[in-house]
């Protein structure tokens, strides 16, 4: 009997995202897209349920909505009785963003950043070296030091250990950092059918959660900039939306510098997420705007602030989520003037770059 094909009726796979936790994961993604609008998010979720059968007779969308209320994620105490996120829901969104972008973290003791300098620090690493005057006794690697002594002096009964035999574990300095995260909310962040603001929001929420869990001694301020710049809180992030704004990078940098000026830490930095060139300045009560190419007046003022940040030892890391060559040319000039860093990122890779740079902390001082 020859081998052949066996045909059976096609039975579609059962959706895996069922039950409260599965629906909650989807809801958290949608609520970020709807800028915290619970009613709109539930409407979207209902449409997805109709198309992809996210629920079944044992647990329906109504059950999920009731559980959201019972478990304290939402309430109906908004304006005119509208449903709104509660603090637990907002915190869950930040945690979800962190896990999505950076993987699951466990809460540690105190947070800290590694600096390029080694010596009398507070965190051991895998590197070893010879003993130097000033090294702490607890840094000495006893096993390695004894082995060195045996190699240097032999295995006689008259064992002795000299300073030259001692080997120690390197320790890294840890330092507190003050960071200002600047988020561009100009109209271009949603132009051409590409949603750039949602990934930026997710990165901001995840970074805030990371600082809380892993670097609790750090300071993180968040500002948004369009025609003007203003500070927002972590609580505001899920509701962040773009507006009919130009890009006043100068206002954002001035506010960032003002916030950092108030911080007493020696290590300060600015992260800027943007998709475009600076197009706006505020002169008195009026706005100077030019969206056609690079305006020398706007660019010069922006570069002046970049240079001022350099003199204040404030590096600026720019995350450019656009690929236009003339925009890259501006960013390269801006970065060179500041002696900072620049990354050109897809929306998918944005979070990885932000966290890699935040944790690496290459330009910090002790």
C-alpha positions as CSV (number, residue, x, y, z in Angstrom):
1,X,0.0,0.0,0.0
2,X,1.6,3.3,-1.1
3,X,1.9,6.2,1.2
4,X,-0.3,9.2,0.5
5,X,-1.9,12.2,2.1
6,X,-4.6,12.1,4.6
7,X,-7.3,14.8,4.6
8,X,-9.4,15.7,7.6
9,X,-11.8,18.5,8.4
10,X,-10.2,21.8,9.4
11,X,-10.8,22.7,13.0
12,X,-9.6,26.2,13.9
13,X,-7.5,26.4,17.0
14,X,-9.1,27.7,20.1
15,X,-7.9,31.2,21.0
16,X,-5.3,31.2,23.8
17,X,-6.2,34.6,25.2
18,X,-9.1,33.7,27.3
19,X,-10.0,34.4,30.9
20,X,-9.3,37.6,32.9
21,X,-5.5,37.7,32.6
22,X,-5.5,37.1,28.8
23,X,-8.1,39.8,28.3
24,X,-6.3,42.1,30.7
25,X,-3.1,41.9,28.6
26,X,-5.0,42.9,25.5
27,X,-6.9,45.7,27.3
28,X,-3.6,47.2,28.5
29,X,-2.3,47.4,25.0
30,X,-5.5,49.0,23.7
31,X,-5.9,51.5,26.6
32,X,-2.5,52.9,25.7
33,X,-3.6,53.5,22.1
34,X,-6.8,55.2,23.3
35,X,-4.9,57.5,25.6
36,X,-6.6,56.1,28.7
37,X,-10.2,56.2,27.3
38,X,-11.8,53.2,29.0
39,X,-15.0,53.3,27.0
40,X,-13.2,53.4,23.7
41,X,-10.8,50.6,24.8
42,X,-13.8,48.4,25.8
43,X,-15.4,49.1,22.4
44,X,-12.3,48.0,20.6
45,X,-12.0,44.9,22.8
46,X,-15.6,44.0,21.9
47,X,-14.9,44.3,18.2
48,X,-11.8,42.1,18.6
49,X,-13.9,39.5,20.5
50,X,-16.4,39.4,17.7
51,X,-13.7,38.7,15.2
52,X,-11.3,36.5,17.1
53,X,-13.5,34.9,19.7
54,X,-11.5,36.0,22.7
55,X,-14.3,34.9,25.1
56,X,-16.7,32.0,25.4
57,X,-19.9,31.2,27.3
58,X,-18.0,30.5,30.5
59,X,-16.4,33.9,30.7
60,X,-17.8,36.8,28.6
61,X,-16.8,40.4,28.0
62,X,-19.4,41.5,30.6
63,X,-17.6,39.3,33.2
64,X,-14.3,40.9,32.3
65,X,-15.7,44.4,32.6
66,X,-17.1,43.6,36.1
67,X,-13.8,42.1,37.2
68,X,-12.0,45.2,36.1
69,X,-14.2,47.2,38.5
70,X,-14.1,44.6,41.3
71,X,-10.3,44.3,41.2
72,X,-9.8,48.1,41.3
73,X,-8.5,48.7,37.8
74,X,-11.3,51.1,36.8
75,X,-14.2,53.0,38.3
76,X,-17.1,55.1,37.2
77,X,-16.2,58.2,39.1
78,X,-15.0,60.2,36.1
79,X,-16.8,63.3,34.7
80,X,-20.5,62.6,34.1
81,X,-20.1,59.1,35.5
82,X,-17.6,58.0,32.8
83,X,-15.4,55.1,33.5
84,X,-11.8,55.9,34.2
85,X,-8.6,54.2,35.2
86,X,-7.7,54.0,38.9
87,X,-4.2,54.1,40.3
88,X,-4.0,50.3,40.2
89,X,-4.8,50.4,36.5
90,X,-2.2,53.1,35.7
91,X,0.5,51.2,37.6
92,X,-0.4,48.0,35.8
93,X,0.0,49.7,32.5
94,X,3.5,50.9,33.4
95,X,4.4,47.4,34.6
96,X,3.1,45.9,31.4
97,X,5.1,48.3,29.3
98,X,8.2,47.5,31.3
99,X,7.8,43.8,30.8
100,X,7.0,44.2,27.1
101,X,10.1,46.2,26.4
102,X,12.6,45.1,29.0
103,X,11.6,41.7,30.3
104,X,10.4,40.9,33.8
105,X,12.4,42.4,36.6
106,X,12.5,41.6,40.3
107,X,12.5,44.4,42.7
108,X,16.0,44.9,44.2
109,X,17.3,46.8,47.2
110,X,18.8,50.1,46.2
111,X,19.1,51.2,42.6
112,X,22.4,52.2,41.1
113,X,24.3,52.8,37.9
114,X,27.7,51.5,37.0
115,X,30.4,53.9,36.1
116,X,33.5,53.2,34.0
117,X,35.8,53.6,37.1
118,X,36.7,50.7,39.3
119,X,38.3,50.6,42.8
120,X,36.6,51.1,46.1
121,X,33.0,50.7,45.0
122,X,30.0,49.0,46.4
123,X,29.3,46.2,43.8
124,X,31.6,43.3,42.9
125,X,31.9,42.1,39.4
126,X,33.6,39.1,37.7
127,X,36.9,40.8,37.0
128,X,40.0,40.2,39.2
129,X,43.3,42.0,39.5
130,X,46.4,42.3,41.8
131,X,46.0,43.9,45.2
132,X,46.6,47.6,45.5
133,X,47.0,49.8,48.5
134,X,43.6,51.0,49.6
135,X,41.7,47.9,48.5
136,X,39.2,46.7,51.2
137,X,40.0,43.3,52.9
138,X,36.7,41.9,51.8
139,X,37.7,42.3,48.2
140,X,40.5,39.7,48.6
141,X,39.9,36.4,46.7
142,X,41.3,34.0,49.3
143,X,41.3,30.9,47.1
144,X,43.0,32.6,44.2
145,X,45.5,34.3,46.5
146,X,46.5,31.0,48.2
147,X,46.9,29.4,44.8
148,X,49.2,32.3,43.7
149,X,51.3,31.8,46.9
150,X,51.7,28.1,46.1
151,X,52.8,28.9,42.6
152,X,55.2,31.6,43.6
153,X,56.7,29.9,46.7
154,X,56.1,26.2,46.3
155,X,54.2,23.7,48.4
156,X,56.6,23.4,51.3
157,X,55.4,23.1,54.9
158,X,56.7,26.7,55.5
159,X,53.7,28.3,53.8
160,X,53.6,32.1,53.6
161,X,51.6,34.7,51.7
162,X,52.9,38.1,50.5
163,X,51.3,41.2,49.2
164,X,52.3,40.2,45.6
165,X,50.3,37.0,46.0
166,X,47.0,38.8,46.8
167,X,44.3,38.9,44.2
168,X,41.1,41.0,44.6
169,X,37.7,41.2,43.0
170,X,37.0,44.5,41.1
171,X,34.3,46.7,42.5
172,X,32.3,49.1,40.5
173,X,31.3,52.6,41.6
174,X,27.6,53.2,41.8
175,X,26.1,56.7,41.4
176,X,22.8,58.5,41.5
177,X,21.5,60.0,38.3
178,X,19.0,62.7,37.5
179,X,17.4,62.2,34.1
180,X,14.9,64.3,32.1
181,X,12.9,62.5,29.5
182,X,11.7,64.8,26.7
183,X,8.8,63.5,24.5
184,X,7.9,65.2,21.3
185,X,4.1,65.6,21.0
186,X,4.0,67.6,17.8
187,X,1.5,66.7,15.1
188,X,4.0,64.8,13.1
189,X,4.1,62.0,15.7
190,X,0.9,60.7,14.2
191,X,1.3,61.8,10.6
192,X,1.4,59.6,7.5
193,X,-0.5,56.7,9.1
194,X,2.3,55.9,11.6
195,X,1.6,56.0,15.3
196,X,4.8,57.2,16.9
197,X,3.4,58.6,20.1
198,X,2.2,55.2,21.5
199,X,5.7,53.6,21.5
200,X,7.1,56.8,23.0
201,X,4.5,56.6,25.8
202,X,5.3,52.9,26.4
203,X,9.0,53.7,26.7
204,X,8.3,56.5,29.2
205,X,6.0,54.4,31.3
206,X,8.5,51.5,31.3
207,X,11.4,53.7,32.1
208,X,9.5,55.2,35.0
209,X,8.7,51.7,36.3
210,X,12.3,50.7,35.8
211,X,13.6,53.6,37.9
212,X,11.1,52.8,40.6
213,X,12.0,49.1,40.8
214,X,15.8,49.1,40.1
215,X,17.1,52.6,40.5
216,X,15.0,54.1,43.4
217,X,17.6,56.6,44.2
218,X,17.5,58.2,40.8
219,X,15.4,61.2,39.8
220,X,13.3,61.0,36.6
221,X,11.4,64.0,35.3
222,X,9.2,63.8,32.2
223,X,8.4,66.7,30.0
224,X,6.5,67.0,26.7
225,X,7.1,69.6,24.0
226,X,5.1,71.0,21.1
227,X,4.7,74.7,20.6
228,X,5.5,75.0,24.4
229,X,7.0,72.6,26.9
230,X,5.6,71.5,30.2
231,X,6.3,68.9,32.9
232,X,4.0,65.9,33.3
233,X,3.8,63.2,36.0
234,X,4.1,59.5,35.5
235,X,0.3,59.4,36.2
236,X,-0.3,61.5,33.1
237,X,1.5,59.1,30.7
238,X,-1.4,56.8,29.7
239,X,-3.5,59.8,28.7
240,X,-0.8,61.6,26.7
241,X,-1.9,62.7,23.2
242,X,-0.3,64.6,20.4
243,X,-1.7,68.0,19.4
244,X,-1.7,70.4,16.5
245,X,1.7,71.6,17.5
246,X,5.0,72.5,15.9
247,X,8.3,71.3,17.5
248,X,9.7,73.7,19.9
249,X,12.9,71.8,20.9
250,X,14.3,75.0,22.5
251,X,11.4,75.2,25.0
252,X,11.9,71.5,25.9
253,X,15.6,71.9,26.5
254,X,15.2,75.1,28.5
255,X,12.7,73.4,30.8
256,X,14.9,70.2,31.1
257,X,17.9,72.3,32.1
258,X,15.8,74.2,34.6
259,X,14.7,70.9,36.2
260,X,18.2,69.5,36.3
261,X,19.5,72.7,37.8
262,X,17.4,72.0,40.9
263,X,18.8,68.5,41.3
264,X,21.8,68.1,43.6
265,X,23.2,65.1,41.9
266,X,26.5,65.4,40.0
267,X,25.3,63.1,37.2
268,X,22.7,64.5,35.0
269,X,21.4,63.6,31.5
270,X,18.6,64.4,29.0
271,X,16.9,61.8,26.9
272,X,14.9,63.2,23.9
273,X,12.5,61.1,21.8
274,X,11.5,63.0,18.7
275,X,10.7,62.4,15.0
276,X,11.4,65.7,13.5
277,X,13.4,68.8,13.3
278,X,12.9,71.9,15.5
279,X,10.4,74.2,13.8
280,X,9.3,76.7,16.4
281,X,10.5,79.3,18.8
282,X,8.6,81.4,21.3
283,X,9.5,85.1,21.2
284,X,7.6,87.0,23.9
285,X,4.0,86.1,23.5
286,X,4.3,85.2,19.8
287,X,5.6,82.0,18.1
288,X,8.1,82.0,15.3
289,X,7.3,79.0,13.1
290,X,8.8,77.5,10.0
291,X,8.1,73.9,8.9
292,X,9.8,74.2,5.5
293,X,13.2,72.6,5.9
294,X,15.8,73.6,8.5
295,X,15.3,77.2,9.7
296,X,18.7,78.6,10.6
297,X,17.2,80.9,13.3
298,X,15.6,77.9,15.0
299,X,18.5,75.6,14.5
300,X,21.1,78.0,15.9
301,X,19.1,78.6,19.1
302,X,18.8,74.8,19.5
303,X,22.5,74.3,18.9
304,X,23.3,77.0,21.4
305,X,21.4,75.2,24.1
306,X,23.1,71.9,23.2
307,X,26.5,73.7,23.7
308,X,25.3,75.1,27.0
309,X,24.3,71.6,28.2
310,X,27.8,70.4,27.3
311,X,29.4,73.2,29.4
312,X,27.2,72.1,32.3
313,X,28.2,68.4,31.8
314,X,24.7,67.4,30.7
315,X,24.9,64.9,27.9
316,X,21.8,64.7,25.6
317,X,20.9,61.3,24.1
318,X,18.6,61.8,21.1
319,X,16.4,58.9,19.9
320,X,15.3,59.8,16.4
321,X,12.3,57.8,15.2
322,X,12.5,59.0,11.6
323,X,15.0,58.3,8.8
324,X,15.0,61.5,6.7
325,X,18.6,62.3,5.7
326,X,18.3,66.0,6.3
327,X,16.9,65.3,9.8
328,X,19.8,63.0,10.5
329,X,22.2,65.7,9.4
330,X,20.7,68.1,12.0
331,X,20.8,65.4,14.7
332,X,24.5,64.7,14.0
333,X,25.4,68.3,14.3
334,X,23.3,68.7,17.5
335,X,25.0,65.6,19.0
336,X,28.5,66.8,18.0
337,X,27.9,70.2,19.6
338,X,26.7,68.6,22.8
339,X,29.1,65.7,22.8
340,X,26.1,63.5,23.4
341,X,24.8,60.4,21.6
342,X,22.2,59.8,18.9
343,X,20.3,56.7,17.9
344,X,18.2,56.3,14.8
345,X,15.6,53.7,15.7
346,X,12.6,52.0,14.3
347,X,9.5,52.2,16.6
348,X,10.0,48.5,17.5
349,X,13.6,49.0,18.6
350,X,13.1,52.3,20.6
351,X,12.6,50.7,24.0
352,X,15.6,48.5,23.7
353,X,17.9,51.5,22.9
354,X,16.5,53.7,25.7
355,X,17.1,51.1,28.4
356,X,20.4,50.0,27.1
357,X,21.7,53.5,27.2
358,X,20.1,54.3,30.6
359,X,21.6,51.2,32.2
360,X,25.0,51.5,30.6
361,X,25.5,55.1,31.9
362,X,28.8,55.5,30.1
363,X,29.1,59.3,30.5
364,X,28.6,59.5,34.3
365,X,31.2,60.9,36.7
366,X,32.2,60.0,40.2
